[in-house]
Amino acid sequence: MKTFLRSISMITVVSGALLTSCKKEFLNTTPLNQASSATTWADPNLSQAFVTELYNGLYEGELNQENLDCQTDNALYNFGKENINEGNISPANTGNVPHTYEWGNMYARIRSANIALEQLAKSPIDKSLADKLTGEALFMRAYYYNQLLRYYGGIPLVKSSYSASATDFTIARSSYSDCVDFIVGDLDKASTLLQGKSQDKGRATSDAALALKARVLLYAASDLHDMPTAKAKSTLISQFAHPELLGYVDGDRAARWQKAQDAAKAVMALGKYGFKLDLSAPDANGFTNYQNSYLSRNGGEAELLFARYFANAKDEWGAWYARNNCTNGYHGWTSSEPTQNMVDDYEMMDGTKFDWTKPEEAAAPYQNRDPRFYASVLYDGAPWKPRTPDGAGIDPYNEIQMGTYQTGSAGSAVTYFGLDTRNGPIENWNGTRTGYAIRKFMDPNPAIVDNNTRQEVPSPMIRYTEVVFNYIETCLALGQEGEAKTWLNRIRFRSGMPAITDAGDALVQRYRNERNVEMMFEEQRFYDARRWMIAPQTLGNKAKIMKITGTLKAGKTVSVYRYNTDNYNYTYTVQELDPGVENRSWNDKVYFPPIYRDEMNKNNKLIQNPGYTN
């Protein structure tokens, strides 16, 4: 120890001598692994690299292992309860907050956008490039602010980067209406600056700015953000002392709906987006159409206004979507699983609502359903990819097995647990709890082996069909039912479904169901159920699951199981999820999740959302 201390002392003395004898310039050096601010913003490539980094705040987009739909009645997360579903969140325990909504992550990106905007305003690089980068920075700042706005309500609007010399880093939350105006202002400027600029895939465009504006304004016109309406529907909101943080306390709501409609129409008028939305009758290729739309292939690329792309060569979490979410019988993790609640929302092929009280439908619940069901959900008996070698001999037919069946002969049958169940013979720790797995966004190419191969399906951050739905909703709000049905039926025709003829509230309900079915796992349901203020009747429902049994018919003998109604009698039993896994209930405080306690402690000007105490 003495030798060690002597060595440290000697180093200190020598270092001090060297520093004393050196010139001042020795310390005035540029780090070899960093570019200075002046160098960055004088160099077009470095400037572009800085702005490109802003997109990293998108993370995996919607292709997460734990999809946001797991915090709705649409889905369940397999590996731990969602506290928000049980109303157990608080400032100290916010539960799972996806990266793209987390307060600190978003403000870090907003700060970077502010730096870019300040530096580009005085950069000597080519003006056309500076304008394009400025437009991108404005778009990304608006995007991240809207992520915060739709999650928390009004948030602090930080319009410039803080300098080290600043004496006060605290800032109050702006009103909801001011936030909307600021975001829309950024998007208008971004759209102008990006007009006519060519862009690589995945980067902001003028059209994407218009589409995001349509989303922002639709939310602004909705029930949850119209305070007279919200107060009438929620006692908690009516008692909140700062309703201006949650929505509009005055003004003309009809005018807000009109602004939202105008914004959606501006995107539709571009005439270069959308996939097969010009049909006048149901398309027989509804399954393929829907699959192409979410895979963004074979014409489906026209659906994308803004997307997060993945490359097989790059190890990113969104590229592992198939492994994270396919069934355990394929060595997947079955992480985000559709619930029976979601499956029941898919209509029959003739457009009628599925009905468990009808014996013929209850006996064969997966027959004659909306084609989007088959393109979106892996259910018992669904055809899928070739099994991996350890499963090929057990299931040579490549069909999903979600039930418990008999094999052998009817007189001396043995129990066989399906490959894709929690008792499956390949893996049993990661099987489905609901009786379903997600198929949507899975690359159906057999060469993409789910357990060890990345895929290149993009995450649609804003797609054209959402804009059309937004337009339909404004038509309904403004009493334009004929126009609403025209566009709603175009979406249905593409998927092979018949026209809707409803009117009044029945039409509103059909629209809401249609939006949920079409946009499943695209982060719409979380916000739609809130802004329509139907969460107590939907998000508050107990999660329902499916239990399936296959019993051999008399005289039948089966050595290798396969779904076959000639050999088996099938029983489908809807149950509530075990409350020990997740016991869902609704609490109005969950309309606006809490701001994390540490953020509240750092900024004494912040006001917490209703229903929470620090």
C-alpha angles and dihedrals in degrees: 000000000000090000090051093050091047090053092050091049092050092049089051093051094047092045091050091051092050093049092049092052096046125095120252090250090068090076094042096080135134116241109251093220098050137060117225120243091250091051093046097053095041091055117073094208094049091045090053091047090054092052091044089059089063089073091064087080087074087069109181093340112214094334095089126142087238104044118205088239086074085075089060138057089269099075151007129224109230100211109056139343123280107237091205089063090058094044090244099127123119138164088272094045112031093168119218110346111182114238093248092061100038112121099226095043093051095047091049089057092043090054090052090050090051091051090050092049093049094047097042090054089067101026118128093216121116110298095229091056091043090053092050093049091045090053091051092049091050091049094049092046089051091046093053093043089053091050087058094040097054091045103043106014120234113012136185110283107220104190100178139029117267117241125218089249093060113120100199124043096173122106134173127239114266120228118270091247093051090051091052091049092049094048093046089049091054091048093049090052092045092051091052095047094046095046109126094001115134113230139191118243114284097025127114118270136187089255093051089054090054091048094050089049089056090053093048093050094046090056090046091058095047128108097256092057097044100084099204088054095041093049091052090054100041128043090195093057092044090058096048111115095214108046090156087076091060103042149316114327093189142358136087111311093190088058089053090053089050092052090051091050093048090051093051092046090053089061094044090050090061087079097204104093136070134066122243095334093137097076122126097198139026113292116231088217094062094132093052093043093054093044091051091049094057095037088050092226139123093021096330089103087082088071093069121093094157127004145165110236129204131203122208090225091061121071102227128153095237090057088060092059093117095051091045095051111024119098127284089242085071092041090258123136101236087217104159109036130185113239127225085251088065095043091053089058092068109096128225115266091259091058097256121129116263109253126199090197091067107088095212092053095042090051093053107021095166097055127097096004131147107293089236088067091062092045093048110037135052105216135170109299095012114146114242141156128316111283121249114262094269091055101037095086093047094047111021089162096065096228127144112255112202099154146066114256143176125245131183116041128333092246095052105021125168126210117255121190114214119251092243098050131095088258095047119141096236102048129348106178096075106036124132120281095192100045092249142080132197121263099171113106090016113128104236092205106124089218090067099082105201100220101051111014129083120224134212103221108137123231109239104225091175121007130184096244089061089057090051091050089050089053091048091052092052089050090054091049092049095047096253097134096156093057091044092054093046092059096036090055092049089059090047094047090055090058093044098256126136125251123279116234100178125126138199119004091349088062091049090053092048090050092052092049091046092052092050095048094045096043100039113151091011095108094256103112094060091061100029094058089049101044091046087047092227093123095112089058096041117019089037093058119109112256111256124212137188128241116192130191128183117202121191115246119237113284095014125127123191126179099175116034122238131159104265128151090200090065102030144049107214126207121197116197123185113211137172116254114261104268088224088068095045130335106200125205135150128246119180091226086072091069084084115024118221127268107245114265094237090057090050090050092050094050116041091186093068119106115211121233119260119283098028134097123194 
